[in-house]
């Protein structure tokens, strides 16, 4: 593979040896990508080489021979969503969204609606939108993008929940995020989305306990 450059959101990272990181990104153009970023840690770490969660990054990577990991040669933060970092409720929703994206997607599958859902949810969480609304909105948009969302005709829900879900399905992110989500409607929708997610996983999400109150 030639050298590639794209926008990306960091899903997870872990240390590799003394100076490197293994990073998992979801990219706009290539879907999920696993790669090694060298010189990111230690006393001689490159300035700005250790990427943060909750940011839109510009990454450059290329294929490593005889390995499933790419070499990430550059990772620059284009936009950091600082308000998420400052607020635990927003951060807990954001971590949940990152894990959900990671466990439901496979490397190499370019699903641009998933990237748009991921990025839009972070943008809205960085603002003054209700984190509970963004959580439910992301779940619906994400499950639609993955082909796992049922027809509303198949759901036995209250009129309020059906109306809200119709907005989540059809309206823009900005418009749908303005919905006033009552506790009852929120819990009803959460039960549906959580049920679909659980039916398609073989293990609970690690962020589930953190996210229980969202």
C-alpha positions in Angstrom: 0.0 0.0 0.0 1.2 3.5 -0.8 1.5 6.2 1.8 -2.0 7.2 2.8 -3.2 10.4 4.6 -6.7 10.8 6.1 -8.7 12.2 8.9 -9.1 9.9 11.9 -10.5 9.5 15.4 -8.5 7.5 18.0 -10.4 4.5 19.4 -7.8 3.0 21.7 -4.1 2.8 22.3 -1.6 0.7 24.3 2.1 0.8 25.0 4.5 -1.2 22.8 8.0 -1.7 24.2 9.6 1.4 25.7 9.0 4.1 23.1 6.2 3.1 20.8 2.4 2.8 20.8 -0.1 0.6 19.1 -3.0 2.8 18.0 -6.4 2.0 16.6 -8.1 4.7 14.6 -11.4 4.9 12.7 -10.6 6.8 9.6 -12.7 8.7 7.1 -11.4 6.9 4.0 -10.1 3.5 5.2 -12.3 2.5 8.1 -10.6 1.0 11.1 -6.8 0.9 11.1 -4.3 -0.6 13.5 -0.8 0.8 13.5 2.4 1.4 15.3 3.6 4.9 16.1 7.3 4.9 17.0 9.1 7.4 19.2 5.8 8.4 20.9 7.0 7.7 24.5 10.1 8.0 26.7 12.7 10.8 27.2 13.3 11.3 23.5 9.6 11.2 22.5 8.7 13.3 19.5 6.8 16.5 20.4 3.1 16.0 20.0 3.5 12.3 19.0 1.3 10.9 21.7 -2.3 11.4 20.4 -5.1 12.2 22.8 -8.6 10.8 22.9 -11.5 13.0 21.8 -9.8 14.7 18.9 -9.9 14.8 15.1 -6.5 13.8 13.8 -4.7 13.9 10.5 -2.8 10.7 10.2 -0.2 9.4 7.7 0.4 5.6 7.5 1.8 2.9 5.2 1.8 -0.9 5.1 4.4 -2.8 7.1 5.5 -6.0 5.4 4.6 -9.3 7.0 2.4 -7.6 9.6 -1.2 -6.7 10.1 -0.1 -3.5 11.7 0.5 -0.3 9.6 3.3 2.1 10.3 1.9 5.4 11.4 4.5 8.0 10.4 2.5 11.1 11.4 -0.4 12.0 13.7 -1.4 15.6 14.2 -4.4 16.8 16.1 -6.5 19.0 13.9 -9.2 19.7 16.5 -9.3 18.7 20.2 -12.6 18.5 21.9 -11.5 20.0 25.2 -15.0 20.3 26.8 -15.3 16.5 26.7 -12.0 16.2 28.6 -13.2 18.6 31.2 -16.5 16.9 32.0 -16.7 13.4 33.3 -20.4 12.8 32.1 -19.5 13.8 28.6 -16.2 11.8 28.7 -18.0 8.7 29.9 -20.5 8.9 26.9 -17.5 9.6 24.6 -15.6 6.6 25.8 -18.7 4.4 25.4 -19.0 5.7 21.8 -15.4 4.9 21.0 -15.7 1.3 22.4 -18.9 0.7 20.6 -17.3 1.7 17.3 -14.3 -0.4 18.0 -16.1 -3.7 18.8 -18.6 -3.5 16.0 -16.2 -2.7 13.1 -13.5 -4.7 11.4 -10.2 -3.3 10.0 -10.3 -2.3 6.3 -14.1 -1.9 6.1 -14.6 1.7 5.0 -18.0 2.8 6.4 -18.1 6.6 6.0 -21.5 6.9 7.8 -19.8 5.4 10.9 -17.0 8.0 10.7 -19.6 10.8 10.4 -21.6 9.4 13.3 -18.4 9.2 15.4 -17.2 12.7 14.5 -20.6 14.4 14.9 -21.2 12.9 18.3 -17.8 14.2 19.5 -18.6 17.7 18.1 -22.0 17.8 19.8 -20.6 16.4 23.1 -18.0 19.2 23.0 -20.8 21.8 22.9 -23.7 22.2 25.3 -26.0 19.4 24.1 -27.4 16.9 26.6 -25.0 13.9 26.7 -28.0 11.5 27.1 -29.5 12.7 23.9 -26.2 12.4 22.0 -25.8 8.9 23.4 -29.2 7.7 22.1 -28.7 9.6 18.8 -25.3 8.0 18.2 -26.7 4.5 18.9 -29.5 4.9 16.4 -27.3 6.5 13.7 -24.6 4.0 14.3 -26.8 0.9 14.2 -28.4 2.3 11.0 -25.0 2.6 9.4 -24.1 -1.0 10.5 -27.4 -2.3 9.0 -28.7 -3.5 12.5 -31.5 -1.0 13.1 -35.0 -2.3 12.7 -38.0 -0.7 11.1 -40.0 1.5 13.5 -43.1 -0.5 12.4 -41.6 -3.5 14.2 -41.1 -1.7 17.5 -43.9 -1.5 20.2 -43.2 1.9 21.7 -45.0 4.9 23.0 -45.9 7.7 20.6 -43.3 9.9 22.2 -40.5 7.3 21.6 -41.6 6.6 18.0 -41.6 10.3 17.2 -38.2 10.8 18.8 -36.7 7.8 16.9 -38.2 9.1 13.6 -36.3 12.4 14.2 -33.1 10.5 15.1 -33.4 8.5 11.9 -34.3 11.3 9.5 -33.1 14.7 10.8 -29.7 16.2 10.7 -27.4 15.8 13.7 -27.9 19.4 14.7 -31.6 19.2 14.5 -32.0 15.9 16.2 -29.6 16.9 19.1 -32.1 19.7 20.1 -34.8 17.2 21.1 -35.9 17.4 24.7 -35.6 13.8 25.8 -37.8 13.0 28.8 -36.7 10.4 31.3 -39.4 7.9 30.3 -38.8 8.3 26.5 -35.0 8.1 27.1 -35.3 4.9 29.1 -37.6 3.3 26.5 -35.2 4.1 23.7 -32.2 3.0 25.7 -33.9 -0.4 26.3 -34.3 -0.9 22.6 -30.8 0.2 21.6 -29.1 -1.7 24.4 -31.0 -4.8 23.5 -29.8 -4.7 19.9 -26.3 -4.0 21.0 -26.3 -6.9 23.5 -27.7 -9.3 20.9 -24.8 -8.6 18.6 -22.0 -8.9 21.1 -20.5 -11.9 22.8 -19.3 -10.0 25.8 -20.4 -6.8 27.7 -18.8 -3.5 26.9 -16.1 -2.5 29.2 -17.5 1.0 29.4 -21.1 -0.3 30.3 -20.8 0.2 34.0 -19.3 3.7 33.6 -22.1 4.5 31.2 -25.0 3.0 33.2 -26.4 6.4 34.3 -26.2 8.0 30.8 
